[in-house]
């Protein structure tokens, strides 16, 4: 079985701002934003955010590491080509939540965005 390519990482602020205006779904462990790009690219791009509300630098980095691992695992399989995804860490949840629960949260958020519900 061939593995899907890992998603590219968003790095420019304008991409994060554009995703903030798009569809979003909140779950107990994370917030997911998804934006359709208007290009012919078939690549999935993903960005990660952890504000200072999440904690100090060590906690923010741990939250982003967990979100990156989650994106590699889930979005490489279920991400929609030609879309940008932003995963936002939640205070007291992203770090302390079991990884299996985070995986279920991300899959649930993806399903809700696909269906058009929040």
C-alpha positions as CSV (number, residue, x, y, z in Angstrom):
1,X,0.0,0.0,0.0
2,X,1.5,3.3,-1.1
3,X,1.4,6.1,1.5
4,X,0.1,9.5,0.7
5,X,2.6,12.3,0.7
6,X,2.9,14.3,3.9
7,X,1.1,17.7,3.8
8,X,3.1,20.8,3.1
9,X,3.4,23.4,5.9
10,X,1.8,26.9,5.8
11,X,4.3,29.5,6.6
12,X,3.0,32.9,5.4
13,X,0.7,35.0,7.6
14,X,-1.7,35.7,4.7
15,X,-2.4,32.0,4.4
16,X,-3.4,31.8,8.0
17,X,-5.5,34.9,7.8
18,X,-7.3,33.5,4.7
19,X,-8.0,30.2,6.5
20,X,-9.4,32.2,9.5
21,X,-12.1,33.5,7.2
22,X,-13.1,30.0,6.0
23,X,-15.0,27.1,7.4
24,X,-14.1,26.0,10.9
25,X,-15.1,23.3,13.4
26,X,-14.3,23.2,17.1
27,X,-13.8,20.1,19.1
28,X,-12.8,19.5,22.7
29,X,-9.1,19.0,21.8
30,X,-8.6,21.4,18.8
31,X,-10.1,23.8,16.3
32,X,-9.8,23.1,12.6
33,X,-10.1,25.6,9.8
34,X,-10.3,24.6,6.2
35,X,-10.0,26.9,3.1
36,X,-10.3,25.9,-0.6
37,X,-7.5,27.4,-2.6
38,X,-8.2,28.7,-6.1
39,X,-5.3,27.0,-7.8
40,X,-4.9,23.7,-9.6
41,X,-2.5,22.4,-7.0
42,X,-3.4,18.9,-5.7
43,X,-1.3,19.3,-2.6
44,X,-2.7,19.5,1.0
45,X,-1.2,22.3,3.1
46,X,-1.5,22.5,6.8
47,X,-0.6,25.1,9.5
48,X,-0.4,25.0,13.2
49,X,-1.2,27.6,15.9
50,X,-0.8,27.7,19.6
51,X,-1.4,31.0,21.3
52,X,0.0,32.1,24.6
53,X,-3.2,31.1,26.2
54,X,-2.0,27.5,25.7
55,X,0.9,28.1,28.1
56,X,4.6,28.9,28.0
57,X,6.9,28.2,25.1
58,X,7.5,24.6,26.2
59,X,3.7,23.9,26.3
60,X,3.0,25.6,23.0
61,X,5.8,23.6,21.3
62,X,4.5,20.4,22.8
63,X,0.9,21.2,21.6
64,X,2.2,22.0,18.1
65,X,4.3,18.7,18.0
66,X,1.2,16.8,18.8
67,X,-0.8,18.6,16.2
68,X,1.9,18.0,13.6
69,X,1.9,14.2,14.4
70,X,-1.8,14.2,14.1
71,X,-1.8,16.0,10.7
72,X,0.8,13.6,9.3
73,X,-1.3,10.7,10.4
74,X,-4.8,11.9,9.5
75,X,-4.6,14.7,6.9
76,X,-2.2,12.7,4.7
77,X,-5.0,10.2,4.3
78,X,-8.2,12.3,4.6
79,X,-7.1,15.8,3.6
80,X,-8.8,17.3,0.6
81,X,-6.3,18.1,-2.2
82,X,-6.3,21.8,-3.1
83,X,-7.2,22.9,0.5
84,X,-5.4,24.6,3.4
85,X,-6.0,23.3,6.9
86,X,-5.1,25.1,10.1
87,X,-5.0,23.2,13.4
88,X,-5.3,25.4,16.5
89,X,-4.4,24.1,19.9
90,X,-6.9,24.6,22.8
91,X,-5.9,25.6,26.3
92,X,-5.8,22.7,28.8
93,X,-6.9,20.2,26.1
94,X,-4.5,19.6,23.3
95,X,-1.6,18.7,25.6
96,X,-3.5,16.8,28.2
97,X,-5.9,14.9,25.9
98,X,-5.1,11.3,24.9
99,X,-3.8,11.1,21.4
100,X,-6.6,8.7,20.3
101,X,-9.1,11.3,21.5
102,X,-7.3,14.0,19.5
103,X,-7.4,11.8,16.4
104,X,-11.2,11.3,16.9
105,X,-11.6,15.0,17.4
106,X,-9.8,15.8,14.1
107,X,-11.7,13.2,12.1
108,X,-15.0,14.5,13.6
109,X,-14.1,18.1,12.7
110,X,-13.2,17.0,9.1
111,X,-16.5,15.2,8.8
112,X,-18.5,18.2,10.2
113,X,-16.7,20.6,7.8
114,X,-17.5,18.3,4.8
115,X,-21.1,18.2,5.8
116,X,-21.3,21.9,6.3
117,X,-22.1,21.9,10.0
118,X,-20.2,23.5,12.8
